[in-house]
Amino acid sequence: KHDLPHIWPSAVEAAASKVPNKVGRAELKGREDLRSLPFVTIDGETAKDFDDAVYCEKQGKGFRLMVAIADVSHYVKDGDALDREARLRGNSVYFPRRVIPMLPEALSNEMCSLKPEVDRLALVCDMSISQAGEIKRYRFMEAVFHSNARLTYTKVADALYGPHQDHSIDKRLLPHLMMLDNVFRVLLAARNKRGAIDFDSTETAMEFDAEGKITRIVPVVRNDAHRLIEECMLAANVCAADFLIEHSQATLFRVHDGPSEDRLESLRAMLKDFGLQLAGGAEPQPGDYAQLLGKIKGRPDAPLLQTVLLRSMKQAIYSPDNIGHFGLAYDAYAHFTSPIRRYPDLLTHRAIKAVLKGESYDPKEPWPQLGESCSMTERRADEATRDVAAWLKC
């Protein structure tokens, strides 16, 4: 129905079969060696592709936060068979029992998956963050490292916040996890101060039996370990956008425009019926939305009101023209942290690596066109997954 490309062309299969199964010595040339640092990955229980690892240490009164992202662009070269197919797919599509990946498994589940105790190539964002949650300095580097553990959100939440501390995480990693929690707290405080909008939606997960029949549909509880990783990724994405602007390198920004006049009008009319109002006049700021969301929290009609507020805003898209991100209250934002499953992130990596080499990156296709195609494939994936979820629920 959605024309999702899901069969690998033979040229892609041939290219995937040539992907090495370990990092070679020659590939380490010119890379920083971070193998002594206890990086960890934190993902969901069922995740198979681990594209980000994190590490944090105390630095003066603030923190040093490092976000290591799988160096997909080392293996997927501009214009080759893997790249052409990734551009066509645009992103991985996640269904309840199946994934249509953007890249073949030799990459997505193996060489670009940051598995524990094996060397992996990465593009790393190394940030200095103040006690107030401000990113004071950052740098990007090509590196080699290895993850010390494959942790899950549930285990990390148990270790950091649980009453029973029943988590089976190596005790040596706990001080580093506590440091990650500390940096998360200051980043979260800065987010609230900025007035970013935080929609508190409940997603669902389907559980299946051996025959593939649905046994139950359960709510997915987002804990602080999810938010911890989210804040680390947001910080790295902001640095990526800033770095490329500073070096006048074109890229695809993740942009989100404020609400239009007519949508605001109908939103205000509806809110009036509930005895509520959105501050900010003709041009409400993200903080005005955040304030109203805080007011309706806990009300029985909160999910409905939240949906109405969400629908009054435009959809976030990819574009070479930076107009900022309204929902996150950022002046500039790019996607950098998921090059295994999103094509714009792969473009961001190539652009950053070009700047590091003192070059300029040209993707051979006009940036506006790339923005349109990446936005389209994202919408296509969203519609397909919604269709499947609705069908399964029925």
Disulfide bonds with the S-S distance in Angstrom:
none
